[in-house]
Amino acid sequence: MAPASAFADEAAKTFADTDTVATKATLVFDHTSKIASPVSGRIAKLPAEIGSLVKRGDVVFQIDTEQLKADRDIAARELANAEAQLTVAESQLALQKTVQERAARLKQSAAFSAAKLEDADRLVELANSNIALAKSQIEVKRAELERRDVDIRLATVVSPIDGMVVSHLLTVGGYVSPEDPNVMVVADTSSPEIAMELDTLQAQQLAVGQVIAYKTKTGRQESGKVRAVLPQGAPGSRLSVVRIEPAKRTDGSPWVIEPVTVFVPNDTFFSGSPLSR
């Protein structure tokens, strides 16, 4: 954004100069972000109203957590079941090791059975496999539980930028999903511009970098410089869009989308042009 000190004096002269034409324009924000929900569900709260200013980290909407908490409870029970399965598998291993040890101690007696010892060995291996499987299931279920906890935290959605809420794409009660996650649009208020339509011939008389004075809806007198003159692009159109970069506000007051009056030098307007009549 242009520094205020660079052309404040020149802008003051423009305000004092009566040889200007007051022209309607709009202060706008070109850079916007769609704020999406990272989890599915219905919108429970939408505290950030259209036109309100938000800071990075401010809560802008809340997804209902009833279903998310129910899913979390299911995940917690599944983890508990997996841990119980591990306890059972460990008990089975202890039992099979006892049988294996008994069979092994009979090697020097007439009651020894090689087949029974082999069976006992296989059952111990199976019990060890069941323990490994149970531990793996615990890791899976624990990860699922942690994911459910994250979902609940993510249900409280905050703004990623300082800005202004310019539109709601859904309202309270609306359902968000991975296919349609966007809830609102926030404009980045750190880079405002003034958009003004002029007859193309008149717009071409403005120079990039030229200081232009303007007044806000509330009567605040400020200044900016011409950043670009852009043709409308429509076939046969005689209008161009002039983009003006406002000077930085030294008092830190926020920018808002609002109509402004731009004071265009009178020599920009040619006799016989639509805006000079």
C-alpha positions as CSV (number, residue, x, y, z in Angstrom):
1,M,0.0,0.0,0.0
2,A,1.3,3.5,-0.8
3,P,2.8,5.4,2.1
4,A,0.8,8.4,3.2
5,S,3.8,10.7,3.6
6,A,4.9,10.3,0.0
7,F,2.1,12.4,-1.5
8,A,0.0,13.8,1.4
9,D,0.9,17.4,0.6
10,E,0.0,16.9,-3.1
11,A,-3.3,15.4,-2.1
12,A,-4.1,18.3,0.2
13,K,-3.6,20.6,-2.8
14,T,-6.0,18.5,-4.8
15,F,-8.7,18.9,-2.1
16,A,-8.1,22.7,-2.1
17,D,-8.3,22.8,-5.9
18,T,-11.8,23.5,-7.2
19,D,-10.8,22.4,-10.7
20,T,-11.8,18.8,-10.1
21,V,-14.9,16.7,-10.9
22,A,-16.4,14.5,-8.1
23,T,-16.8,11.0,-9.5
24,K,-18.5,8.0,-7.8
25,A,-16.3,5.0,-7.0
26,T,-16.1,2.1,-4.6
27,L,-13.4,1.0,-2.1
28,V,-13.0,-2.8,-2.6
29,F,-10.9,-5.7,-1.6
30,D,-9.6,-7.9,-4.4
31,H,-8.1,-10.6,-2.3
32,T,-10.6,-12.9,-0.7
33,S,-10.5,-16.3,1.0
34,K,-13.3,-18.9,1.1
35,I,-13.5,-20.2,4.7
36,A,-14.2,-23.9,4.6
37,S,-15.1,-26.4,7.3
38,P,-12.5,-29.2,7.6
39,V,-15.3,-31.5,9.0
40,S,-18.7,-32.5,7.9
41,G,-21.8,-31.5,9.8
42,R,-24.5,-28.8,10.3
43,I,-23.6,-25.2,11.2
44,A,-24.5,-24.6,14.8
45,K,-23.3,-21.0,15.1
46,L,-22.3,-18.2,12.7
47,P,-21.1,-15.3,14.9
48,A,-19.2,-13.5,12.2
49,E,-21.9,-11.4,10.4
50,I,-21.6,-10.0,6.9
51,G,-19.6,-6.7,7.1
52,S,-18.0,-7.6,10.4
53,L,-14.2,-7.3,10.8
54,V,-12.4,-10.3,12.0
55,K,-8.9,-11.0,13.2
56,R,-6.8,-14.0,12.4
57,G,-7.8,-16.7,14.9
58,D,-11.3,-15.3,15.6
59,V,-14.0,-17.9,15.6
60,V,-16.2,-17.4,12.5
61,F,-18.4,-20.4,12.7
62,Q,-19.1,-23.6,14.7
63,I,-20.0,-27.0,13.4
64,D,-22.5,-29.0,15.6
65,T,-20.4,-31.5,17.6
66,E,-23.2,-33.9,18.7
67,Q,-22.5,-36.4,15.9
68,L,-18.8,-35.9,16.2
69,K,-18.9,-36.7,19.9
70,A,-21.0,-39.8,19.2
71,D,-18.4,-40.9,16.7
72,R,-15.7,-40.2,19.2
73,D,-17.5,-42.4,21.8
74,I,-17.7,-45.3,19.3
75,A,-14.0,-45.0,18.6
76,A,-13.2,-45.0,22.3
77,R,-15.3,-48.2,22.8
78,E,-13.5,-49.8,19.9
79,L,-10.2,-49.0,21.4
80,A,-11.3,-50.5,24.7
81,N,-12.4,-53.6,22.9
82,A,-9.0,-53.9,21.1
83,E,-7.2,-53.5,24.5
84,A,-9.4,-56.3,26.0
85,Q,-8.5,-58.5,23.0
86,L,-4.9,-58.0,23.8
87,T,-5.4,-59.0,27.4
88,V,-7.2,-62.2,26.2
89,A,-4.4,-62.9,23.7
90,E,-1.7,-62.5,26.4
91,S,-3.7,-64.9,28.7
92,Q,-3.8,-67.5,25.9
93,L,-0.1,-67.1,25.4
94,A,0.6,-67.7,29.1
95,L,-1.6,-70.8,29.0
96,Q,0.0,-72.2,25.9
97,K,3.4,-71.7,27.3
98,T,2.5,-73.7,30.4
99,V,1.3,-76.5,28.2
100,Q,4.4,-76.3,26.1
101,E,6.7,-76.4,29.2
102,R,4.9,-79.5,30.5
103,A,5.2,-81.3,27.2
104,A,8.9,-80.4,27.1
105,R,9.6,-81.7,30.6
106,L,8.4,-85.2,29.6
107,K,11.1,-85.6,27.0
108,Q,13.1,-88.0,29.2
109,S,10.0,-90.0,30.3
110,A,8.0,-92.8,28.6
111,A,5.0,-90.5,28.6
112,F,6.7,-88.0,26.2
113,S,4.9,-87.3,22.9
114,A,6.7,-85.5,20.2
115,A,3.4,-84.8,18.5
116,K,2.0,-83.1,21.6
117,L,5.1,-80.9,21.9
118,E,4.8,-79.9,18.3
119,D,1.2,-79.0,18.8
120,A,2.1,-77.0,21.9
121,D,4.8,-75.1,19.9
122,R,2.4,-74.2,17.1
123,L,-0.2,-73.0,19.7
124,V,2.4,-70.7,21.3
125,E,3.3,-69.3,17.9
126,L,-0.4,-68.7,17.2
127,A,-0.8,-67.0,20.5
128,N,2.2,-64.7,19.7
129,S,0.6,-63.9,16.4
130,N,-2.7,-63.0,18.1
131,I,-0.8,-60.7,20.4
132,A,0.9,-58.9,17.5
133,L,-2.5,-58.6,15.8
134,A,-4.2,-57.2,18.9
135,K,-1.4,-54.7,19.3
136,S,-1.8,-53.6,15.7
137,Q,-5.5,-53.2,16.2
138,I,-4.9,-51.1,19.3
139,E,-2.7,-48.7,17.3
140,V,-5.4,-48.4,14.5
141,K,-8.1,-47.8,17.1
142,R,-6.0,-45.3,19.0
143,A,-5.3,-43.4,15.8
144,E,-9.0,-43.3,15.0
145,L,-9.8,-42.0,18.5
146,E,-7.2,-39.3,18.1
147,R,-8.7,-38.4,14.7
148,R,-12.1,-38.0,16.3
149,D,-10.7,-35.7,18.9
150,V,-9.1,-33.6,16.2
151,D,-12.5,-33.5,14.3
152,I,-14.1,-32.1,17.5
153,R,-11.4,-29.4,17.8
154,L,-11.6,-28.5,14.1
155,A,-15.4,-28.0,14.4
156,T,-14.6,-24.6,15.8
157,V,-13.4,-22.8,12.7
158,V,-11.3,-19.6,12.9
159,S,-10.4,-17.0,10.3
160,P,-7.0,-17.5,8.7
161,I,-6.5,-13.8,8.0
162,D,-7.4,-10.3,9.2
163,G,-10.3,-9.2,7.1
164,M,-14.0,-8.5,6.6
165,V,-16.8,-11.0,6.1
166,V,-18.2,-10.2,2.7
167,S,-20.7,-13.0,2.2
168,H,-22.2,-16.2,3.8
169,L,-22.4,-19.1,1.5
170,L,-24.4,-21.1,4.0
171,T,-26.4,-20.2,7.2
172,V,-27.1,-21.7,10.5
173,G,-28.5,-25.2,10.0
174,G,-26.8,-25.6,6.6
175,Y,-24.8,-28.8,6.0
176,V,-21.2,-28.8,5.0
177,S,-19.5,-31.8,3.5
178,P,-16.2,-32.6,1.6
179,E,-18.0,-31.9,-1.6
180,D,-19.4,-28.5,-0.4
181,P,-17.2,-27.3,2.5
182,N,-17.3,-23.5,2.0
183,V,-19.2,-21.5,4.5
184,M,-18.2,-17.8,4.0
185,V,-16.0,-15.4,2.2
186,V,-13.5,-13.1,4.0
187,A,-11.8,-10.3,2.2
188,D,-8.2,-9.4,3.0
189,T,-8.4,-5.9,4.3
190,S,-4.7,-5.3,4.2
191,S,-4.8,-4.5,0.4
192,P,-7.8,-2.2,-0.4
193,E,-8.2,-0.5,-3.7
194,I,-10.6,2.0,-5.2
195,A,-12.4,1.0,-8.4
196,M,-13.7,3.8,-10.6
197,E,-15.3,3.7,-14.0
198,L,-14.4,6.4,-16.5
199,D,-14.9,7.0,-20.2
200,T,-11.9,5.3,-21.9
201,L,-10.6,8.5,-23.4
202,Q,-10.8,10.3,-20.1
203,A,-9.2,7.4,-18.2
204,Q,-6.3,7.5,-20.6
205,Q,-5.5,11.0,-19.4
206,L,-4.6,9.7,-16.0
207,A,-1.0,8.6,-15.4
208,V,0.0,5.6,-13.3
209,G,1.3,7.0,-10.1
210,Q,-0.7,10.2,-10.3
211,V,-2.0,11.4,-6.9
212,I,-5.8,11.4,-6.6
213,A,-7.8,12.7,-3.7
214,Y,-11.0,11.1,-2.5
215,K,-13.6,11.3,0.3
216,T,-15.2,8.4,2.1
217,K,-18.9,8.0,2.9
218,T,-18.2,9.3,6.4
219,G,-16.5,12.4,5.0
220,R,-13.0,11.4,5.7
221,Q,-10.6,13.1,3.2
222,E,-7.8,10.8,2.0
223,S,-5.6,10.3,-1.0
224,G,-4.2,7.5,-3.2
225,K,-2.3,7.1,-6.5
226,V,-3.4,5.6,-9.8
227,R,-2.2,2.0,-10.0
228,A,-3.7,0.9,-13.3
229,V,-6.2,1.8,-16.0
230,L,-7.9,-1.3,-17.3
231,P,-10.3,-1.6,-20.3
232,Q,-13.6,-3.2,-19.5
233,G,-13.1,-5.7,-22.2
234,A,-16.6,-5.9,-23.4
235,P,-17.0,-5.4,-27.2
236,G,-18.0,-1.8,-28.0
237,S,-17.6,-0.6,-24.4
238,R,-16.4,3.0,-24.0
239,L,-15.6,2.5,-20.3
240,S,-12.4,1.7,-18.5
241,V,-11.8,0.9,-14.9
242,V,-9.3,3.0,-13.0
243,R,-7.7,1.3,-9.9
244,I,-6.4,3.6,-7.2
245,E,-4.2,2.5,-4.4
246,P,-5.0,4.3,-1.2
247,A,-2.3,5.8,1.0
248,K,-1.7,3.9,4.2
249,R,-3.8,5.1,7.1
250,T,-1.5,6.4,9.9
251,D,-4.1,6.1,12.6
252,G,-4.7,2.3,12.0
253,S,-8.4,2.7,11.4
254,P,-9.9,-0.3,9.5
255,W,-10.8,-0.4,5.9
256,V,-14.3,-1.2,4.9
257,I,-16.1,-1.8,1.6
258,E,-17.9,1.5,1.0
259,P,-18.7,4.1,-1.7
260,V,-16.3,6.9,-2.1
261,T,-16.1,10.2,-4.0
262,V,-13.0,10.6,-6.2
263,F,-11.9,14.1,-7.2
264,V,-10.7,13.7,-10.8
265,P,-8.8,16.6,-12.3
266,N,-11.1,18.6,-14.5
267,D,-8.8,18.5,-17.5
268,T,-9.3,14.8,-17.7
269,F,-12.9,15.4,-19.0
270,F,-13.2,16.3,-22.6
271,S,-15.9,18.4,-24.0
272,G,-18.6,16.3,-25.6
273,S,-17.7,13.1,-23.6
274,P,-20.6,11.5,-21.7
275,L,-19.3,12.4,-18.3
276,S,-18.5,16.1,-19.1
277,R,-22.1,16.9,-19.9
